[in-house]
Amino acid sequence: MKNIFWLFLILLSISACSQRAYTPQRTFEVSQLQKDLKIMRKGLESGHPGLYWYTPKAQLDSAFDATAQAITQPMTEADFRRLLDPLIEMVHCGHTYRSGF
């Protein structure tokens, strides 16, 4: 049993040390971007306590639909984030904010 623990610890350490190259120019397919947008929307709708305090549901739904329609070609993570920023701003919440780009 003790050997299994040490083996697990060694494997965990090795996997934590592996480097994954981040490539800012990497593009994501339209289907993946659409899926990510749906996940974001579902997460906000199910988990954000004040999602519609400052922006009415109809207006936010319309903005999500317009954003989904704007995803017509593959794009980078930064481009996708810039597309999502207006949606995040519409929530008007200090805990749900844009960072990075």
For each residue, the residues with C-beta under 8 A, 3 or more apart:
1: 4 5
2: 5 6
3: 6 7
4: 1 7 8
5: 1 2 8 9
6: 2 3 9 10
7: 3 4 10 11
8: 4 5 11 12
9: 5 6 12 13
10: 6 7 13 14
11: 7 8 14 15
12: 8 9 15 16
13: 9 10 16 17
14: 10 11 17 18
15: 11 12 18
16: 12 13
17: 13 14
18: 14 15
19:
20:
21:
22:
23: 26
24: 76 77 78
25: 76
26: 23 76 77
27: 74 75 76
28: 32 33 36 74 75 76 77 80
29: 32 33 74
30: 33 34 71 72 73 74
31: 34 35
32: 28 29 35 36
33: 28 29 30 36 37 71 74 75 80
34: 30 31 37 38 68 71
35: 31 32 38 39
36: 28 32 33 39 40 80
37: 33 34 40 41 64 67 68 71 84
38: 34 35 41 42
39: 35 36 42 43
40: 36 37 43 44 84 87
41: 37 38 44 45 64
42: 38 39 45 46
43: 39 40 46 47 48
44: 40 41 47 48 51 91 96
45: 41 42 48 51
46: 42 43
47: 43 44
48: 43 44 45 51 91 93 96
49:
50: 53 54 93
51: 44 45 48 60 91
52: 55 56 57 60
53: 50 92
54: 50 90 91 92
55: 52 59 60 90 91 92
56: 52 59 60
57: 52 60 61
58: 61 62
59: 55 56 62 63 90
60: 51 52 55 56 57 63 64 87 90 91
61: 57 58 64 65
62: 58 59 65 66
63: 59 60 66 67 86 87 90
64: 37 41 60 61 67 68 87
65: 61 62 68 69
66: 62 63 69 70
67: 37 63 64 70 71 83 84 86 87
68: 34 37 64 65 71
69: 65 66 72
70: 66 67 83
71: 30 33 34 37 67 68 75 80 83
72: 30 69
73: 30
74: 27 28 29 30 33
75: 27 28 33 71 79 80 83
76: 24 25 26 27 28 79 80
77: 24 26 28 80 81
78: 24 81 82 101
79: 75 76 82 83
80: 28 33 36 71 75 76 77 83 84
81: 77 78 84 85 98 100 101
82: 78 79 85 101
83: 67 70 71 75 79 80 86
84: 37 40 67 80 81 87 88
85: 81 82 88 89 98 101
86: 63 67 83 89 90
87: 40 60 63 64 67 84 90 91
88: 84 85 91 96 97 98
89: 85 86 92 98
90: 54 55 59 60 63 86 87
91: 44 48 51 54 55 60 87 88 96
92: 53 54 55 89
93: 48 50 96 97
94: 97
95:
96: 44 48 88 91 93
97: 88 93 94
98: 81 85 88 89 101
99:
100: 81
101: 78 81 82 85 98
